[in-house]
Amino acid sequence: MKKRTANHKPRVVAEAKLPSEFGAFRIYGIEGHGPNESAVAVVRGSLNKGGIPLVRIHSQCLTGDVLASQRCDCRAQLEYSLRRIGRARSGVLLYLPQEGRGIGLMNKLMAYQLQDGGMDTVEATASSALRPTPRLRVLRERT
């Protein structure tokens, strides 16, 4: 693994107003050195003034966040967090592109298929039928 240097600091590549049903926010597109180091920050108020801001780190979940899957509560967690931050003096929701907590979308869909066949979520996620990813290697080492 390469050592990070000052040249590889994350940088804001876009910033805009984000009016939403949960309140008025600013949205920031943030890029790091590689594709797995990008994120979106949804910010309310000033993070440097007025006390400790509310913080939520949320992993991307297409099936839950967008499609309202009943296999997870990701959308409910996301909406709850935005609602709380929207009412607070300040806060940030950091939205990370780590589909399925880092296992990837296709693996997540394959895990759903395994669940349809009778496996529970943990068994399906740790299954050797899924394509290897760094997150899956860690999960398999723990079981």
Secondary structure, 3 states (H helix, E strand, C coil): CCCCCHHHCCEEEEEEEEEECCEEEEEEEEECCCHHHCEEEEEECCCCCCCCCEEEEEECCHHHHHCCCCCCCHHHHHHHHHHHHHHCCCEEEEEECCHHHHCCHHHHHHHHHHHHCCCCHHHHHHCCCCCCCHHHHHHHHHC
